[in-house]
Structure formats: C-alpha cells, structure tokens
Amino acid sequence: MRKFIYKAVFLCVIVACFGMLTIGCSREQEQTRDGWSDTHTANCIRASYDLFDGYEYGYINVETGQTFIIRYDVKVESGNLRVKIESPWGENVWQQYIKHNSKKEFAVQVTSNGRHKVMIIGDDTKGSFDVSWEKIDPKK
C-alpha cells in the first residue's frame, strides 16, 4: 500500500511539473486578444480583433542581398500597429508604424542569410490586418 502511495505522489508531481513547463513555454510575452479571429499560412497572417496587445509572427528564409516584398492592408480603429522584419539574430531590418487605415507594399533587401521574422505588433489596437510576404526571383 505504501508503495502505491509513493507511486501516486510521484506521478502527480511529474504531471504537475510537466504542466508548469508547458504553460511557461507557451507564450514569449503576455498578450491580450479579445474578439480575435485569424488565419496563418506560410507567407501570410490575417486577423481581425476588438483588442490586440501583443504580437503575431511568421518567417521567411532569404539569402544575403535577396529582396522580398511585404504587403499590408491594415484597418486601425484605435491604438497602434507596427509591422517589423527582424534578422535571424533579432536585429531590426525594417519596420513601419501604422496609426490609420493603410494599404501599402514595400521591397525589403536583406543583408544576411537565414530565417527572418515578420512581426505584427499591436499596441492596444482595434481593427484588422492582412500582412503577406514573398521573395522576388532574381532571375526574372
């Protein structure tokens, strides 16, 4: 009987530790999302929301000197939104602050190889965004 109790306690401790580790690793930062609806694909993130305070991201693999296009269509009812590109080392490559409805396209040339992070950062904002990216084929 005593062996059974030790095994049960050990199992409970393992499950509790696993749960704490999983919860602790699930988010890089605290985020708030109310009325959130989103779609993620390999080269696009779309979302509409009543409140967004945090960030969403996707990745693009590029080579040094390669150019890619980033497009966004943003509706801002309140707050601020920022679209940002980070190098594989977390350095800022490009960013755009958006305080009003905006639809734009930019060509971004990178100076390093690797997986770059495309981030959409909300600061107590209400509205929607549609952000997409694609590499430009240098052979065209």
N, C-alpha and C positions, 0 to 999 in steps of 0.2 A: 504494500500500500504506500509506503514511504517513497519507494522508487517511482511510483506513478505520479505522486505529487511533485517530486523534483522534475520529472519529465514535463509535466503540465506547466509548471512555473517557467522552466527553461524555454519551452515552446512559446509561451506568452511573451517573454522578454524578447525573443528573436523576432516575433511578429511585430511587436511594438517598435523595436529598433528599425526594422525594415520600413515600417510606415512613416517614421520620423525622417528617415533618409530620403524616401521618395517625395514626401511633401516638401522638404527643404530644397530639393534639386529641381522642382517642377517649374519654378519661375526665377529669372535672373533679378527681377525687381518687382516691387509691389505695383499692381496695375488695377485700374478701375475701368469697368466696362458695363454700361447699362444700355439696354435695348440694342445689343450688339448682334450683327449678322455679317458673316464674312465668307469669302471664297479665296482659297490659296491654290495656285498652280505653280509650275516650275519657274515661270517668268512673270507672274502677276499676283498682286494682292488687291482684293476689293473688300470694302467694308462700309457699312452704314451703322450709325450709333447715335444714341441720345447723349452719352457721355463716354469719352475716351481720354484717359490719362495714363499713358504708358507707351509701349511701342510694339510694333509688329515688324517682322523682317523676313527676307528671303536672300538667296545667294546667286551670284553669277561668277563663273570661272572665266578669267580673262588672262591674256599674256601681256607682258610689258609692251607699251605702245599701242595696244589694241584699243579701239574705240567702241563704245556701245551707246545705244540710245536709251534714254529714260523718258517715259511719258507719264504725265499725271493729269487727272481730271478730279479736282477737289472742290467740294462744297463745304464752306465753313459758315455755320450759323452763329457760333460763338467760340471763343477760345482761339488757340493757335495750333497749326500743324507744321511739321517740318519733314522734308524728305532728304535723306542723307545717304552718302556712299562712304563706307569705311574700307580701308585696305585690310589684307589678312592680319595685319599687326595692330588694327584698331585705330589707325591714323585717318583723319578726315581727308577724303579725296574731293568731295563735292557736297554741297548742301543748299537747300532752298527753304526759306521761311515763308509760310503761307498764312495770311490773315483774312483773306477774302476768297470768294469763289475764283478758281483759276484753272485753266486748261493749257498746258504747255508741253514742249518737247525739247530736250537738251541732248547734245552729243557730249559724252564724257570720255576723255582719253586717260588711261591709267598708266602709272609709271612703275608698276610692279606686277609680277606674276601671282596667280593664286585666286583663291575664293574670296571675292569681295562681298561685303554685306550691304544690302539695300534695306535701309531702315525707314519706317514711317513712324514718327514720334508725335503723339498727341499731348497737348497741354490743356487739360480741362476743356476739351473741344466737343462740339456737337456738329454733326454733319455726315459726310461720306467722303471716301476716296477710292480712286481706281488708279493704281500705280503699276506700270509694266516696264519691262526692260528687254532689250535684245542686242546681241552682238552684231556689229557691222562686218560683213565678209569683206576682207581687204582685196579679194580677187575681183570684185565687181567693179 
